[in-house]
Amino acid sequence: MKVISLVLNVLWLVFCGIWMAIAYAVAALVCFLLIITIPFGIASLRIAGYVLWPFGRTAVERPGAGVPSFVGNVIWLIVAGWWLALGHLITSIPLFLSIIGIPFGWANLKLIPISLMPLGREIVPSDQQFAGW
């Protein structure tokens, strides 16, 4: 299974991972420049790492994330989340046009929820997805 994840991640990186990671890095840079939004910048860098190498990992809700994460997600959605989600949507369209790109198009669409609401989530290996239950 690790070999399949490696192959998928390398193909992902070539087709769209690097471009989406750059978009998240730009969002992080803007957040770091504004100083008060540094927590958003940290979340954006965390997602950038996830977007670079997504197969074999998943995003789960962090236990104990409450109202502050919700409020932060609303602010994030207004400031940066919508255009990052739009980037995933636009990137998925040409991927769906080729047979080899269809799984990557779906992966792009699956990344939209975390691009819209990143706070209160953490990235874990896929085999540890249900470890907290």
C-alpha positions as CSV (number, residue, x, y, z in Angstrom):
1,M,0.0,0.0,0.0
2,K,2.9,2.4,0.7
3,V,4.2,1.9,-2.9
4,I,0.8,2.9,-4.3
5,S,0.7,6.0,-2.0
6,L,4.2,6.9,-3.1
7,V,3.3,6.6,-6.8
8,L,0.1,8.6,-6.3
9,N,1.8,11.3,-4.3
10,V,4.6,11.8,-7.0
11,L,2.0,12.0,-9.8
12,W,-0.1,14.3,-7.6
13,L,2.9,16.5,-7.0
14,V,3.6,16.8,-10.7
15,F,0.0,17.4,-11.8
16,C,-1.3,19.8,-9.2
17,G,0.2,19.5,-5.7
18,I,3.0,22.0,-6.2
19,W,0.8,24.7,-7.5
20,M,-1.8,24.3,-4.8
21,A,0.9,24.2,-2.1
22,I,2.3,27.5,-3.6
23,A,-1.2,29.0,-3.2
24,Y,-1.3,28.0,0.4
25,A,2.2,29.3,1.0
26,V,1.2,32.7,-0.4
27,A,-1.9,32.7,1.8
28,A,0.4,31.9,4.8
29,L,2.8,34.7,3.8
30,V,0.0,37.2,3.7
31,C,-1.2,36.0,7.1
32,F,2.3,36.3,8.6
33,L,2.6,39.8,7.3
34,L,-0.6,40.9,9.0
35,I,0.7,39.6,12.3
36,I,-2.7,39.2,14.0
37,T,-3.5,36.4,11.6
38,I,-0.4,34.3,12.3
39,P,-2.5,31.4,13.5
40,F,-4.1,31.3,10.1
41,G,-0.7,31.3,8.5
42,I,0.4,28.3,10.6
43,A,-2.8,26.5,9.5
44,S,-2.2,27.4,5.9
45,L,1.4,26.0,6.0
46,R,0.0,22.8,7.7
47,I,-2.4,22.4,4.8
48,A,0.3,23.2,2.2
49,G,2.3,20.2,3.5
50,Y,-0.8,18.1,3.3
51,V,-1.6,19.3,-0.3
52,L,2.0,18.4,-1.3
53,W,1.7,14.8,-0.2
54,P,-2.0,13.9,0.5
55,F,-2.2,10.2,-0.2
56,G,-1.8,8.0,2.8
57,R,-2.9,10.9,5.1
58,T,-6.2,12.4,6.1
59,A,-7.6,15.4,7.9
60,V,-9.6,14.7,11.1
61,E,-11.3,17.0,13.5
62,R,-9.2,17.8,16.5
63,P,-10.8,16.9,19.8
64,G,-11.5,20.0,21.9
65,A,-11.6,22.4,19.0
66,G,-14.6,24.6,19.9
67,V,-15.9,28.1,19.4
68,P,-12.6,29.8,18.8
69,S,-11.9,27.4,15.9
70,F,-15.4,28.1,14.5
71,V,-14.9,31.8,14.7
72,G,-11.5,31.6,13.1
73,N,-12.8,29.4,10.3
74,V,-15.5,32.0,9.5
75,I,-12.8,34.7,9.3
76,W,-10.6,32.3,7.2
77,L,-13.5,31.5,4.9
78,I,-14.0,35.2,4.1
79,V,-10.3,36.1,3.8
80,A,-8.6,33.2,2.1
81,G,-10.7,30.0,2.2
82,W,-13.0,30.8,-0.7
83,W,-10.2,31.5,-3.2
84,L,-8.2,28.4,-2.2
85,A,-11.3,26.3,-2.6
86,L,-11.9,27.9,-6.0
87,G,-8.3,26.9,-6.8
88,H,-9.0,23.3,-6.0
89,L,-12.2,23.4,-8.1
90,I,-10.5,25.0,-11.1
91,T,-7.5,22.6,-10.8
92,S,-9.9,19.6,-10.8
93,I,-11.6,20.5,-14.0
94,P,-8.7,19.7,-16.4
95,L,-7.8,16.6,-14.3
96,F,-11.3,15.2,-14.9
97,L,-10.8,15.6,-18.7
98,S,-8.1,12.9,-18.8
99,I,-8.5,9.3,-17.6
100,I,-5.4,9.3,-15.5
101,G,-6.4,12.6,-13.9
102,I,-9.8,11.5,-12.6
103,P,-8.6,10.2,-9.2
104,F,-6.6,13.4,-8.8
105,G,-9.6,15.5,-9.7
106,W,-11.6,13.7,-6.9
107,A,-8.7,14.3,-4.5
108,N,-8.8,18.0,-5.3
109,L,-12.5,18.1,-4.6
110,K,-12.0,16.2,-1.3
111,L,-9.5,18.9,-0.2
112,I,-12.1,21.7,-0.6
113,P,-13.6,21.3,3.0
114,I,-10.2,21.6,4.7
115,S,-9.4,24.6,2.5
116,L,-12.6,26.3,3.6
117,M,-12.4,25.4,7.3
118,P,-8.8,24.5,8.4
119,L,-8.8,25.4,12.0
120,G,-9.7,22.6,14.5
121,R,-8.4,19.9,12.2
122,E,-5.2,17.9,12.2
123,I,-3.5,15.8,9.6
124,V,-2.9,12.1,10.5
125,P,-1.8,9.0,8.7
126,S,-4.8,7.3,7.1
127,D,-4.4,4.1,9.2
128,Q,-4.7,6.3,12.4
129,Q,-7.9,8.0,11.2
130,F,-10.1,6.2,13.7
131,A,-7.6,5.7,16.5
132,G,-9.3,8.3,18.7
133,W,-12.6,6.5,18.7
